[in-house]
Amino acid sequence: MSKARKLWIEASDSFCLAVHGEKSGGGKVSAPGMRVMFWPTGRICWQANMYLVALRKRGLATTTVNTYCSDLSKLLRFLHQADLGIEQMHDEHLIAYADYVMRPSCGRGASANHANRLVLRAIDFLSWLQLRVPTAHLVGADGECAQISLTIRRVRNRRGASQVHHPALVAPNIRRQVRPITSEVIRDLQGACRTTAKSEFVIARNIAILKMLADSGIRREELVWLRAMDIGRAIDLGGRLEVRTAKRRGNPIRQVPVPVDTLKAIRVFLEVHRRLQIRRIAKRDRAFKDAGWAFCTRSGGQLAAASVTQIISDLREGAGLEQRATAHMFRHRWITLQMVQRLKALQSSHPHGLQLMTTLLSRLASITGHASIDSLWTYVDWAFDEGRVAPPAFSMTGDQSQHVSALAGLLAEILSALPERSNFEGLRSKVEEFQKRLDVEHAPSGSIGIETVASHSLRREVRW
């Protein structure tokens, strides 16, 4: 999409929404930094703002509401260029909107998945609006004579959800396999920090960001929420960094293990480069107040999560790298290394049974901030693909070892009892062959075929 001014302004950190109808006479819902939308002409879009307020009062996080605001801003631009009102949208306009976001007049268009998300957000907005402003039947199922007709299909799952189909929705992209970032790429990105920026503050900040992403595995949203005092507290706690968890309701705090040397290196950035930058800002602007963001912008404000993505993209371009490099690939690498360490610790004395592996993943999820351990099974695959963890042997209990020894003794007795006549040669050869296989497969360092996580699962076929 082409670069244009934002169609919103953000409220203050103390902003609250009034909630009416409470028994106590009313209440308030905190909405710090919530966005207020307007048209490209500068006129307030009251329909979109009503929708965003309703979402926040429904319980959605302010950051989620702001994301929906960004999605709707593209719809307002399209309607402004087409000289259409919101209530004038029909099926052909929704199809044209999907084409508008995928094939803009300038700049890069949205992917198929992103375009579908924008179209579905527009449909949800129009469906909500027609219940509040019943001037027209905007959205409805086929046969309801609505301006936008949808085909709704029920899906059999736990939620009993429905699938919405419309000609504006295009075929989704094939999901790409994103693997952990390599150490070589990280070194190249670090080397590009000095060539992609001129300010010493920006250079030092970008290096500190790479260090934190590589040694903590936190998400980009969690990175920009860190404050300078969090780094000092983590050093005092011996390397346990308290992180505000993204993608979890209420953003609970979790502790992430970070090497103390890494934290001390980041503290040097905070006490030298960041402090000098804040001093320059305060000298220019007497009303400036430092909010304490650890990885702040050049103006002292909070760095946006999208800016972290842009920083790594610029470093990748500056380093001349052809392979992909994103902030989330740092997280993949960190979790994979954590998985490798835990598997190696268990491998020496325990089989990787399902129950034990589930416990391991549950403990790792408490550090990584995953809501479900299902997302961590991929990292088990990657841990074995790294080659640092040998495929686990099939372990054998004491009782099973006695059974194998008894079987070997029984075979020896059978061989001694068989006469040396020719009609028993075939049986003798088969027994001798089985005995040799038993000796090889169940030597003291071997084991019998007990199913383990690595052999039966990993969500794909495993060959050793």
Secondary structure, DSSP 8 states (H G I E B T S, - for coil): ------SEEE--TT-EEEE-S-TTS-EEEE-TT-EEEB-TTS-B-HHHHHHHHHHHHHT--HHHHHHHHHHHHHHHHHHHHHT--GGG--HHHHHHHHHHHHS-SSS----HHHHHHHHHHHHHHHHHHHHHSTTS--EEETTS--SEEEEEEE--STT--EEEE-TT--------------HHHHHHHHHTTTTS---HHHHHHHHHHHHHHHHH---HHHHHT-BHHHHHHHHHTTSEEEEE-TTSTT--EEEEE--HHHHHHHHHHIIIIIHHHHHHHHHH-TT-----BTTB-TTSSB--HHHHHHHHHHHHHHHT--S---HHHHHHHHHHHHHHHHHHHHHTTS---HHHHHHHHHHHHHHHT-S-GGGGHHHHHHHHHTTSS--------HHHHHHHHHHHHHHHHHHHHS-S-GGGHHHHHHHHHHHHHHHHHTSTT-------HHHH-TTS----
